[in-house]
Structures are given as C-alpha cells and as structure tokens.
Amino acid sequence: MATIETEDELPSEGPRFWTRDTLHQIVDRVLGQRQLIVVSNREPYIHRLAGEEVVCERPISGLVTALEPVMRACGGTWVAHGSGNADRDVVDKHDHFPVPPGQPKYTLRRVWLSKADEDGYYYGFANEALWPLCHVVYHRPAFVTEDWDAYARVNQQFAGAVLDEARNRNAVVLIQDYHFALLPRFLREANPDLLIAQFWHIPWPSREAFRVCPWGPQILDGLLANDLLGFHIRYHCQNFIDTVAATTEARVDAEASAITRSGRQTLVRPFPISVDIDGVSEQVRSPDTNARAAHLRQHLGLANQRVLLGIDRIDYTKGIPERLRALDRLLTLHPEHIGKIRFVQVGAPSRTRIPSYQALAREIEATVEEVNWKYAQGRWSPIIYRDAPAPLEDILAFYQLADVCVVTALHDGMNLVAKEYVAARPDGDGVLVLSRFTGSARELEQSLSVNPYAADEVAAAMHQALCMEESERRTRMAALRETIARNNIYRWAGKMVSDLGRIAARRILETAG
C-alpha cells in the first residue's frame, strides 16, 4: 500500500489545493483497495411521506453538510439510522439506497431502531447525558441506567451493520460523533484488521467534569479502540489525553499525542472541520437562490432594512435567548436602529421529546414576543422568528440577505453556521459576529469576537457591525473567505486519511518485522 509518510510529501496547501478531485486522489493513493465505511446517527437523506407521495429531503445537520461532499468525492457506504417514515419503502433487501437520488455516488445503509432503543440511546444517553456533559453550559446531565443499556445495544447493532458491510475485507471505518463511543471496541473485537477512526464533533470536557459520568471507563475503553481519534481543536485533544491519563492505566505520550493501552496505540489529533466553500458559493450565485432571496426580502418585509441573522437548531448550547436579549440591549442603547433593522432568527426544532428542549422553545417564543412588543412601531417589529426547518435554498438565501450573521453559541466544538455564512458571501460583503467559545473562533479571527453571556458586549458588536464602513467589511470578509478556502472540508478529510495511511503503513512494517 502506498502512503504519504510526512507532511513534506503532501502537495502544496495553497488556498485552492484541497478539492474534491485531489481528495479522491489521496484516498486512492493512501487507502488503496480498502473499502470506506462512514457511520453516523444522522442519515444524509431522509424519505418522508407527503400525503401519498414519498419525498426525499436533506436534513438540517452540520455533520451532513460537512460529510456529504466527502462521500460524493470518495464513494463507499454510509451507515446511519433510518429515521424517515418512508425510509423502509425505498431500500433494497440489504437495506441499501443509492444516493444522491438521481446521481448516485455512494450507498446509504440504513439501520432500524426500535422506538424504545431510539428513546434510550438517542434522546436519553446521547443527548441527556453526553451532550450536556461535554458542552458544560450549566445544564445538569442525566445518567439513567436504562438509557445506558439502550446506548450499548444500539452501538452493538451498528457494529453488526458495519461488519456486514465490511464482510471481513480490509475496510476503513470513519465513525462520527458521540453517539458511538462504544462502537470502536465492538468492531475491534470482531475484526482486529479494521482501520478505525472516529471524529468527535462536540467538545471534550475537562477530566474533572468527565469524572461524574458513571460509565466513563467504558466510554474511554471504547474510544481507545480507535486507531485515530479526532477533535476539532487541540484544546479538546488535550482534555481527552488528560482524562485518560487521570483515569486509566495507559501510557500517554503527550508530545506525540498518542495513547497506548493493551499494546494498541491511538493517535489523538485536531482536525478542524469545515465546508465546501466553492460548492456553497456556486449555489449562492445561482438564479434560483437569487430569486429565493428576492422573494424572502419582499415576503418578510425586509426592503430598506438592515438584516441580522441567526440560524440554529433550537438547542440550549446555541445561545438563542442570549442573543435576543442582546438585541434588546442594542435597541435600548442605540434607539437609532429602531425601525431600520430586522433580526431574522431561524430555529429548526430539535430533540422535541426532551423536556429541557420544550422549555427552551417556550423561552425563545416568550423572549421574541417580549422584545417585539417592547419596540414595535406600526407594522414593524424587530424580530422575525421562524421555528421550522428551513430548506437549504432558504438558508442560502438568508445568508445572501444578511448584513450581519450572529453566532452566539455558549460552547461549540466548531459551529459550521459561521463558516457557511462566510462561504455563502462570494460578493465579499457581510460581517460575522462570533462567540469566542466556538471552535470556529480559533480560525475566523477577522470576525467580531464576543462573550455570548455578556449582553452589552454582543450588543456593542452588533452596533459595530451595522455601522462598519464597506471597506472594512470587505477586508474582513476577504480574509475570512481565504481562511475557509485554505481549510475547507476536503482538507479536513484529506488530513484524516493521510494520518490513517501512516497508521496502515506502520502496521505493515510491524507485521513484516
């Protein structure tokens, strides 16, 4: 197997090096004939019933936004939970469906979960235990034994699906996110020859915070069965290494960011995820997006208004109430903006079966009503709130309309909305207000950095953005776009594949020795 041995052997990493074609070349060169299998909870395409008709949708998901271009470039199989009410109607006898529909580039393998397991594994342990534990946003995690049992069962079920797809061949398995902390161990025990990598899309907490998890040792044991474990930023890598060093019997090489346990090494690396800036820019320039933007501007009464935009899942980590209260402060401190700006908040409902998410939705609605009542003048009110999933066409149109995009996540592994907004501004205009508690803030230095908990600070940044001279806006946006062009989604995938190639080469040498 050929492999790229050192960073020096990588082709030049200029702003446009990492493309779909070059990623495909690197995958072929590094992984050879190995089969590529991606695993995630969220599927890239969902089939739903609309009356008697079956419709196919792209879910609102940062993970799907990031990974789908990679799978289109590389091919392979994507294993995911079949969550649509018409998903079973379209698969073959192997639970396969070729995607994208009409222009298939890879295979979607759907896994079916019982309602009880979905409730315990996804709504329970993954999102009421691991999610708040890792985000540390003053929301107490709930550790329920039955939820943990369901989490383990579903991880074992996914292991069966992956092994069925691999069929004892040399395969590369790329596991996505916190839903599958146990999956690497199940796969490793069944097939030691698999090359396994996992990317943890959310933060990793401090070792003291992680200690409260009753099943912490099992989670670490599962993750240490990976050959490669990735996080968005080095800080989260270090938190993980510190956690392992403090709680397990393993040899930690801090300098090499490597952990050896039971004779097997796991490399821990930062891979800041991103978007396909060229693909997004092309979509935004299309006549359909321009027409959609014009329709939304007229339909929502945005003519002659400066537009501020928030786009999020309705989640307590995203800081939506905090940004609305900051808007309240902006209008109090700078009443000259009253009647001249609109804040468009798009909130896709999320995890609506969890009580804390239901309470958050009510809080957002109450805050919108309060701020709108306080400042309304005639037909004008400051906030337009759309609490429904928005199709990709609308999201791109909103990005095009927005003079300012406001991202106030309280804690986030990366936050791709910030990067999508920049990618969607090929016109070179627009201002990004960005929480310094996101992974994106480490890269997007020309944004206006804010503490989302400080309403006056966020309000001041909004005011600065609204009053910024065009020349400064364009200078900042050009620098942001250059950063994302250089560190795009193909670079993220290419760096992971390159590291996997080195691991595979080392295995061959160890076997030969």
Buried (B, 14 or more C-beta within 10 A) or exposed (E): BEBBEEEEEBEEBEBEBBBBEBBBBBBEBBBBEBBBBBBBBBBBBBBBEEEEEBEBBBBBBBBBBBBBBBBBBBBBBBBBBBBBEBBEEBBEEEBBBBBBEEEEBBBBBBBBBEEEBBBBBBBBBBBBBBBBBBBBBEBEBBBBEEBBBBBBBBBEBBBEBBBEBBEEEBBBBBBBBBBBBBBBBBBBEBBEEBBBBBBBBBBBBBBEBBEEBEBBEBBBBBBBBBBBBBBBBBBBBBBBBBBBBEBBEBEBEEEEBBBBBEEEBBBBBBBBBBBBBBBBBEBBBEEEBBEBBEEBBEEBEBEEBBBBBBBBBBBBBBBBBBBBBBBBBBBBEBEEBBBEBBBBBBBBBBBEEBEBBBEBBEBBEEBBEBBBEEBBEEEBBBBBBBBEBBEBBBBBBBBBBBBBBBBBBBBBBBBBBBBBBBBBBBEBBBBBBBBEBBBBBBBBEBBBBBBBBBBEBBBBBBBBBBEBEEEEBBEBBEBBBBBBBBBBBBBBBBBBBBBBBBBBBBBEEEEEE
